[in-house]
Amino acid sequence: MEETKVHEIRVKKETARMEPLETLSRPDAQPTKAHPKPSPAPQQPPLAAAGSKRKRNLPGTPDPEAEVIALSPTTLMATNRFVCEICNKGFQRDQNLQLHRRGHNLPWKLRQRSSKEIRKRVYICPEPSCVHHDPSRALGDLTGIKKHFCRKHGEKKWKCDKCSKRYAVQSDWKAHSKTCGTREYRCDCGTLFSRRDSFITHRAFCDALAEDSARVSAAGKRIGSGSDMSSSDMVVQVIGPAAASTMSVIGGGGAAAAAPSSPHTNNLGAAAVRLQGIPNHALQEYDVPQAPRPLSSSGLLLPMVSSGSTTGSLFAHLFSSAGTSMPGFHATSAASMGMGISGFSDFTTGVNQTERSSATASLSLSSAAGLSSCSSSVYNDGVGNVPSMSMLFNQQQLQHHHTATAQMSATALLQKAAQMGATASNSSSMLRGFGFGGGDSSSMSLWQGQRQEPARVVSQGMGPSLLPVGLGGGGSTRAEDGSDRFTHDFLGVGGANGMAAAAGGMGRTLSQCDLASITSLGPGVDLGAFFTQRENLRSVGASGHSPGKSWDSS
Amino acid sequence: MPGMIREDTPSLSLSSSVSASTQSFSSLSNLPPHHSALSSVNGPTQHLWLQELRSEERGLYLIQLLLSCANAVACNNMEYSNVFLEQLTLLASLTGDPMQRVATYFMEGLAARITKSWPGVYRALNSTQLPSIVDMLSARQVFFSVCPYLKFAFLTVNQAILDAMEGEKVVHLIDLEASDPVQWLALLQALSVRPGGPPHLRITGVSERRAVLEQTGQRLSIEAEKLDIPFQFHPVHAQLENLDIELLRVKTGEAVAISSVMRLHPLLAKDSRFTAHEASGGAIDQVLRTLRCLSPKVMVVVEQESSHNGPTLLERFIEALHYYCAMFDSLDSTLPQQCPERVTLEKHLFGQEIKNIVACEGVERVERHEKLEKWRKRMESAGFQMLVLSQPTVLQAKRLLHCYACDGYRLLEKDGCLTLCWQDTPLYSASAWHA
């Protein structure tokens, strides 16, 4: 089979050669005809039906029926290959030549081009050592062979001004300079990529990832600063699939030189360095601190890569947040950010304090580092209280530290208030919990001293009246909270003078106690009810939350 | 006895109920008199006591004050409101811990509410304090870049659109709040690398601000040109309530996608004539039905996940308190306390929302956030069917959250909708629908 096929090819080619070839070059050039060697055609795409898209062969695998043309180097590089036979004017393209010929007013017969069927032409490279010198590896496009010849065997005359790359073909050079420097991706291992997909693929297998992630997980939490870029036109690229590594993005001026130089340093340290050293450049650090992710995620990466391009670009662009930058943000608060980081580290509730202190020590932020190192030293020593001055000092700092870490989040406060309110709701709705809430010894001690007096006073049994009883109206004593709305009582009991006094200089003083009394008033102000009602509204499935007093809206 | 009380600790007499539980509290209340006995006029000694409060106690005290004040305001009780507000001003702080900050804005809202009962006074007071567009824009910028919420919204919308528009050659995207091109820039990027090549994209932006529309349009056109995507931007300068469907110029055969990022809840304000629940002919339903007539392939709705549209002030107050406490907590874990951008963000974005929720009523109150359940019902009654958010969407959201080192953000996936929470408080929810 093979033989016959080859034979056919040869035949076809030979018949093709019978007809005189048109010389496409200037008369002085010597086109040589190559004898096409019979060769089995490598996989060819099937001949497409007429009218569909023009079939393209794989590069370097020419159509066996095509005509092979070999041009000399000069011919190849010649610019005006189409020459008008009448006036000998040269043109780069055949179409231009035809247009020109029209202008000569040729008689009809001569005007038509010789009506041969168009035969596909393939060209071989004149350089003998080149792969494409072989007709079986000829290239199908004249422009293509010219470019190839220039690229491979030509002199590189065009140079990119941003980087040092040189090009022989002007179009290559143009294309490169468009993208040079516009998009850069840098892996942590220091490799630079201009293409997103290669970057992503690289990162999937980059060894540095594994190392870094291990270090990162040890370093504990970090602040993710989602700041946007400076106004340079570099597009910030971020994490495709979030493997556990930090990705530092190069800002406009490449001042983040510190970053690539130490890809394996502690991320937090690096982050701080960058923050400090580069206040005016946007930085984005994204980090995944969770420990068990690194290796598994890289396994995940591959399937994600395919979707990564679309999804990643979504990410990327959102993070690049085109629009006004906030250089001021960085400039003014770079310091505070730095402080903030370390300060934040101090206040992180109980996570990896030791690592954190070592991390912060690497930040040259003295106060915070001092504080944390002190605290860590105390921690390390256990709570054993060596009665030395320094230890006492540390203890105090620890104390301060401790109270600082005890700063509750607002949501936690609300929950606590709700709990206290709920427990109080069963009793006479007094927010006794508040007293308890402050119930650490340190705070209560302040109040303990005062306790004797209220006992006496309370026994007087002043009810939850609204007015300063001491001033005037005896105030109706109520054993319990009245169900009166205080609006009624307000003007009722005690009269105006009481209120006047209240509104006057006593205003502040009264208010605390007013608060006490008021909050005890009526079902409407029942804090516990406030929260339980909300709970009821919120989720039916709340586990075992007994509704407190029902609360009707005011 | 009374005499002694009078000169020394007059407030003692107000220690209310007899139960033992009150003692501790009254002892608390004893404290100021102890200090302020020197000067019954209040002042620095008061501060001293208050400053001695630890943050936790202060926070609890703040909550208590806020609630009591809200109650007082709801009862139109000026005097007590005043008293509570005075206390609040001492404790609240713009640059303190989250509870203090939240308290500041709620306190301001309550005061505004009271002042609004004299509209002339209110307007005169605020005549020099118009919130500038610049501030709002910068606040939004900060919000976008620092917090994941907007990014979550945009990512989810974009991914849902991408999923629904797979294989479509012509995509018509209607943005109900076309104020920020960032979202669509990302979508353009994603579309340009789509396997089948980018579709012919038309974006119709609806907004009430012409200038914004123009800018957005220009920005998007430039980007589309760079990416070589056939693109048209069509600005529609109209109010959403009176949206004329013809203005949108949807052509037959186009695949329509609608994006609404926190743009539906203001429509509820027009329903204030009716009770919020039963309004069937209200503006929101009309708009939804209109949109349904376009037969969109996907409509993504992202809204704040909280119930700030209750009929009573207290109900709204408490819900809002929980919501914004969580929000401010999340800010606290991302930005340092003294950061001015944080203050800007809190003030111009959240402060305004809080003020609106607390102080305004009727058509003025536009921040009528509602929970996903309610939105679901509305969408369903308008004829939409839910589209389950795909796995890539969920993954994207998860990846986004991983970028943020603080782990307070949680993603809840329920019934095909995604909810972004801070700790356990849901903050934003996203759902997708189709006609």
Interface residues (C-beta under 8 A of the other chain):
Chain A: K221 R222 I223 G224 S225 G226 S227 D228 V238 I239 P241 A242 Y286 D287 V288 P289 Q290 M304 S307 S309 T310 T311 S313 L314 F315 A316 H317 L318 F319 S321 A322 G323 T324 M326 F329 T332 S333 S336 M337 M339 G340 G343 F344 T403 A406 Q407 M408 S409 A410 T411 L413 L414 K416 A417 M420 A424 S427 S428 M430 L431 R432 F434 G435 F436 G437 G438 D440 S442 S443 M444 L446 W447 Q448 Q450 R451 E453 P454 A455 V457 V458 S459 Q460 G461 M462 G463 P464 S465 P468 V469 G470 L471 G475 R478 A479 E480 D481 R485 F486 T487 F490 M499 A502 A503 G505 M506 G507 R508 T509 L510 S511 Q512 C513 D514 L515 A516 S517 I518 T519 S520 G524 V525 L527 F530 F531 Q533 R534 L537 S553 S554
Chain B: M1 P2 I5 R6 T9 P10 S11 L12 S13 L14 S15 S16 S17 V18 S19 A20 S21 T22 Q23 S24 F25 S26 S27 L28 S29 N30 L31 P32 P33 H34 S36 S40 V41 N42 Q46 E52 L53 R54 S55 E56 E57 G59 L60 Y61 L62 I63 Q64 L65 L67 S68 N71 A74 C75 N76 N77 E79 Y80 V83 F84 E86 Q87 D97 P98 M99 V102 L137 S138 Q141 V142 F144 S145 V146 C147 P148 K151 F154 L155 N158 Q159 L162 P181 V182 Q183 L185 A186 L187 L188 Q189 A190 S192 V193 R194 R219 S307 P311 T312 L314 E315 I318 E319 L321 H322 C325 A326 F328 D329 D332 S333 T334 L335 P336 Q337 Q338 C339 P340 E341 P392 L395 Q396 R399 L400 H402 C403 Y404 A405 C406 D407 W422 Q423 D424 T425
